């Protein structure tokens, strides 16, 4: 599986035998954002276009666009617990 990154968003790319082209899904957010293309150039343009559209559409202060999850949990420990 191939991945692409743009403006902090990550997409996973796979080939769809049923549709006959490559399909991408933006991962790590609750919203569903998909795109497709036949070549790397088409995929890149479609991915950047949907991310830009997503950011623009949700730019309202009440509904800011989500950023992908980093998958990290940060915690502070007392100094006595440091090694």
C-alpha positions, -999 to +999 in steps of 0.1 A: +000+000+000+013+034-010+009+066+011+009+103+003+013+133+026+001+168+021-004+197+047-002+173+076-028+148+061-019+112+051-037+092+024-035+055+018-036+044-019-048+010-032-058-003-066-095-011-071-100-040-095-137-033-095-133+003-106-101-001-126-082+028-111-063+038-079-083+049-049-071+070-020-085+075+014-074+102+039-067+085+072-065+095+108-096+118+108-133+111+115-145+125+082-145+104+050-123+119+022-117+098-009-102+105-043-090+085-074-068+086-104-050+065-130-015+079-126+007+092-098+002+127-112-036+124-112-036+109-077-013+137-064-035+164-079-067+148-067-053+143-031-041+179-029-074+192-043-096+173-018-074+183+012-075+220+001-113+218-004-117+201+030-097+228+047-116+255+029-150+240+035-144+236+072-125+269+078-155+283+099-145+289+135-173+266+147-161+236+127-123+237+122-108+209+100-094+179+119-057+172+119-046+136+117-039+118+149-002+116+158-006+083+176+013+096+206+004+100+242+024+126+261+026+125+299+047+143+325+064+122+351+078+133+385+115+139+384+120+110+408+107+086+381+132+098+355+160+073+347 
